[in-house]
Every structure is written in C-alpha cells, then in structure tokens.
Amino acid sequence: MAIKYVPYFPNTLEGQAILDNFVRTKRVLRYRDNDQLIERVERGMPLYEMETKETIGTNPNQNKIIRGECLSACAYLKEQGIQVDLVYIDPPFASGADYAKKVYIRRNPLVAKAIEQAESELDVEELKAFEEKMYGDVWDKERYLNWMYENLMAIKSVMSDTASIYVHLDWHIGHYVKILMDEIFGEDNFRNEIVWSYPGRERVSENKFQAKHDTIYFYAKSDETKLNIIKKEWTREDRIKALRRKIYTDENGKEWFWETRGQADGIEPKKVYLDDYVAKGGALNDVWNDIQFLRGNDPERVDYATQKPEALLERVIQASSNEGMLVADFFGGSGVTAAVANKLGRRFIHCDIGVNSIQTVRDRLLANKAEFEVLEIKDGVSLYRNPVQTMDKLKSLIKGLRNEDALDKFWEGSIVDTKYGMMPVYLPNLMDSTTRLLDKPLMNRIIREALPDLPEDTKRVIVYYIDIIDRKEIEDFIRENNDRTTIEIELRDLKQVLDDVVIEDNAEWELAESHEDLLGGWKLTLKHFHSDRVLRKIDEVNLKGQQQALQKGKDFKPLEISEEGLETIEWLSLDCTTADPKAPWHSDAEIKIDRLGYVTRNGIKTSDFWDATICSEAKPLRLKIRNICGDETVYIL
C-alpha cells in the first residue's frame, strides 16, 4: 500500500497542441449518489517506503541507484525536496522487440583441466550460454502514450526551474511523444530535435531506405535554461570538405590555404595553415554523425542490450550541466548516464525497474570508484527480475488460468469452476503503473465498461490487485454500483501469488583463518552451489534445443552443470561489518567472474581465474551470492 499520493499537478499548458486520439492518465470517477452525478479526479505519484540495500563509500554527494518505477522514484524525490538539473531518458521505443541478455555459464573452478583448457581455448563463441529475456518492448499506442504522459509529468515535477530534459527515441513512436512534450513542457521550451546518425553495416531493402538514426528531443524547463557552447573537433578531412578551398603544401610539408572571405570589402587574402584551422573546431549542430554505435567487441560494452555509447552522454551532460549539478536517468539501463556523470564531476540518480540494470550499474560504478547508495522501492510486489518476466511467470502460477480468445483483451484469461463456469480473470499490468492500484476509478471502469461486454452466462469474475486503496471501501463500492449485471466480483491479492516466485539458492562453504600472507585474514571456500531457478532455465533451453535438433536431424549437445554447480555463480561478496539481515549491505570484499572465467576483485580487473575462494582481512559475517541469471541470496555466516 502506498504511503500517500504526491501531487504533480499535470495541468495542460494553454494554447499548446495536444493529442486527441488518446485519453491522458487521469483517475476519473463518475458515479451517481442520491441522484447526483459525482466526479472526482485523483492525480498523483504513489509514494512507497524506500529501503536502503547497500552503501558504497561515504557518498557525500548523495548519489543514488534506485530500483523501481519512474513514477514512484519521482514521488520519493519530490517528497525529499530533491530537484534535478538535467534529465536524460532512453525509455522503451514501442518497437515491438524482445530484448534478451545472453547468460554465460562460467568455468568450473574446482576442475584443474577446465582451468588449463580456459588458458588455451578462449573462443567466446564456444562458451556455453543461453538467453534470458530482460523486457518486451511491446505496447499498444494508447497505453504507451498514457504511460509516457504520466512519466513525463512526474519527471517535470522534480526538475529545477533551469533544468533540461533529453528524451531518446526512434521512428516508432517519437513523433507522438514530441507532441506530448510540447503539451507538457510547452512548445516555446522546445530546443532541438537532435538526430544521432550512426555509421554501421549497410543493408539493402527493396521497399524502404535503411534506418540509421535515433532522435533525441531536447526541451528546457524555462527561458532561464542555458546551454554550454560545445565545439566539435573536426578532423582534417572534415575541414577540407567544408572549406572547399585548394590546399597547398609549403617547403616543410605543412598544408595551407588562402582565406578569401572579405575580399569584396577590400580585405586581402590571408594564408592560413590547415593545422591551426582544424584545432579551432566547429560549432556543434543538431545532427550528430561523429558518435559510433557500440559494437560487440567495444571495451565499453557491459553486455546490456540497449547500451548507448559514453560519447553520446558526454555531449549531453557537458552541454546542459555544470560540475556539481544533479543528473538523472529514470530508465537507466546499463548505467551509462550515471557513469559519465560521475566521471564529469556531476551528482547522479540512476533509476530502473529491472534488477539486471541495478546490478550492472552498481558493478560499473564500483569499478569507476564512485560512491553511492542502492535503494529499493517497496511497492508491495516482489518482481522476479523485471516486469515482463513476472507477468510471464504469473500465468503459470495462477492455478487453472487459461487463455480465452472469446474474451476482450481487458481480461488476462479465465479459470473454469464447477459452480460458476468460466470466470474471467483481470491481472494488473506490471508494465503500467496506473493498474497497480485498485481504487474506485479502476473498479468503476471494470463495472461500467468490462462487465457488460462479457458473455451472458458469466456468473463471476476474479480481479487480482497488487495495491488497494481500501478493500472495504472497494467492496462497498461494488455493492452500491454493480447494478447493471448479476455478475459477482471476487477480489484476490496478487502478492500472495508472487511471494512464492523467487526461490533462494542453496550454498555450502568452508570459512577459515588464512595464513597465506603476513597480514593474515579470512578465506571462504565455496564447496557447492545449487540454484533451482538456473537449473530449470537450463532444462528449458536443453528441451527446446533437443526438439529443434530432432526436427533438423542434427546432433544436440546439451548444457551441463557439474555436481558442485559453481559454474552458475557470477558474483559474490563478503560483509564484515554487520550480521543484521535487515541492515544495508556493506561489501568489504567481492569477486565478479566474467564470461571467460577471469576475476574482477574489488572492482579491479585481473588476469586470474576464479579458484572458488574469496578472502577478506576481517572475519566475514554475511555472504551474498549472485547467480548467472541475476538472483541474489544472502547467507549469515
């Protein structure tokens, strides 16, 4: 249950263009009471309890990594009185694509032969791996625009008076969002439509030109917002192309040209050396074609599907902020905004709903020696890894739920009961925060719009909720207003289903004092690790691969895990500060194993292979292990 709803006052700016083909997110309720038509509009961002999961360093700048939705994160910032100076967001593009993370099975550190093989055969293509879906960028236009409208309003409410916002999209939905931003921020505050044109492999199509650019919409909060002048450093080839001058070479081999501008006013031509002219640089325009798209072997890559290059964010952050200012990204993904902001001396806020994003940016910032705190919004639902995976999992967790083509898309499916027959089932969409709360406006919509369209023999429907305004109040509302049909409405708490989604991993270890060096310390040796979640995923991959191999008449080599199961560990950390299970995590020593088996120890990359141990100077009190799919489990030592 939300603590309260923080208002963001989403008032349409007078005189601005608006989209009329979708209904903005408003909690509108119209119903009759004593023959009077009552209308109530509730607007606000849900404020939930915020839990500190980990603190890195002393963090004097109050840098934050927040796991949760944009709307709830903005509610927290607004309640805390925190204002943002620059926002860059790279939200879903409504592209219809599924984005997956490639999950690599590590090498078994207990088998000497595997270590020898790792040293001689480092062919990435031969590594055992499978894909894990991170999120599905699948929306209908109406729902996407409502979702974006509410998010943009929330973001605007935490922007300072001189703040700027950059929204990164592409051709799928950007033109609609541009009109939304005109409405929310005002047409007069539109600054640029930036075209990021990235070079890459050329493809030939018979019916369209190849799409080779993204679009970034740049708006200011007010006329007081200023832009830092940035000059693009032109190469020799850029200058020669732009000059359209004949290039000469002097006796020392230096290139020069005649500067002839001003001859009409009697000014003599001037000899200018090309090296001096190139050094000056040129004014930056709104077409950015000098920033490469990241490739598979780029050293920046962190194995995140939607990662953007640091050069892109460097340009945005340098142009619209100064040192010490606060930069926020509410769809933070791989953490490039936070990483670049930290490098450039800015404070940062990274927010994302996916646990993989939080883990990626946490590890990335640790390697960059950043100081920050990791926070989690306690919104009443234990998300699996991201909302899409949770929604997929729900369909198998709700007993008897089946697809029902005869029902409107409002209903997720149905459950067949001997007494009531087919019972349509409503599930809140975890990708859409407006459906999280079951309140009177949502129930009114169910009663007035959804129930009348059901088959005549429907006797009961089931409505699942995550958060409810007041169960008794909703039940009273149902009794008073469900007079158009004889259909019963049963309310069920979805959290009771989700509580069993995540199964903790099992681990066995030995802890002993270490005397391997003069300083002494403690060594923890992993003996066994069992992740039911990972093993079930591997079983699914093997079954699918076997079926495909049979169809094609090919041999199939299944993914295999040793009895020790240590190949399924990606990261582990020791907390030597506290054994309190509710206290924020303090990483006194940690190891991350990359896909080739090499170790990053305490944020520093090494050429060592993991030997199934982790050491600390002080006696460890807690152990945290992250499996290769991203689940983390804490053990008291």
Order of alpha helices (4+ residues) and beta strands (2+ residues): beta-beta-beta-beta-beta-beta-alpha-beta-beta-alpha-beta-alpha-beta-alpha-beta-beta-beta-alpha-beta-beta-beta-alpha-beta-beta-alpha-beta-alpha-beta-alpha-beta-alpha-beta-beta-beta-alpha-beta-beta-alpha-beta-alpha-beta-beta-alpha-beta-beta-beta-beta-beta-beta-beta
